[in-house]
Structure formats: structure tokens, C-alpha cells
Amino acid sequence: MAKFCQYCGNEVAEGTLYCEKCGSPIQDAPAQPVQNNQTVQNIPGQVNQPVYQNVAVTGKKTNGFAITGFVLSILSIFLCCAGLVLAIPGLIFSIIGLKDASNKGEDGKGLAIAGIVVSGIMLVVSVLYIAIYVFAAFV
């Protein structure tokens, strides 16, 4: 029965410890610690090729609504009195981003939560600023 490398898909022979194409350890091989930039000797098809540790990559994309909501909420900080204009859409986009990221299993939940918090704070600050301004105008 043919075996295949779990990292690159190359067919490997029985009893092979490392893939001849990418140098990754074969799953049935005994686990041995591999240091960064360590070279492997005496592997057919490879002469002094470096072996790289496999890095787990999630492959998930970050939710666009979460990014947009976070960016709008941060921009609302810099537009103090006009922050209300950006804080409301920032809050809406962040809530939608949090819901979408949870439903679709995407990354960006942290950005969405940060966007909700910052937008909420900026909404309160902006409303208080407007209330103080209006109260001062009538006194």
C-alpha cells in the first residue's frame, strides 16, 4: 500500500523516515526533535538539505466586517466631536463582524470585540460632549 507525505502529498516508500521531496518527517516515523536550520545527512535524493519545522497555519481568513468595524472605531477616537459619525457605523460593523466570525468560523472575533468596546466608549464620550455643549449654549 502506497504512503503519501502529509505535508506535500509526495508518494514515499515504506520505511522512509523523511519525505524525499520536502524533507518533512513521515507520520509513522518516530518523532525526533529537529532544530531550526539543522541539516539531514544520508537521505536518498537529498544532500545536506535543511529541514524546517512545520508551522501550524490556520488558513482562516479574517472577517472583513470585524476589520472595518475596528478601523472605524479607532478613527472615531481621532475625530473627537465628529466621532459619533464613525462610532455608530463602527459599532454596527463590529457587531456584524462578531456574529459572522462566530457563524463562519473565521478569525477576527478579537478585532470585533475591540471594535464594539471602543465604539461604545466613543459613543458615550461623544454624547456627553454634545450634551455639555448644548447645555453650555443655553446657560
Beta strands, then each sheet from edge to edge (+ up, - down):
strand 1: 3-4
strand 2: 11-12
strand 3: 38-40
strand 4: 49-51
sheet 1: 1+ 2-
sheet 2: 3+ 4-
end
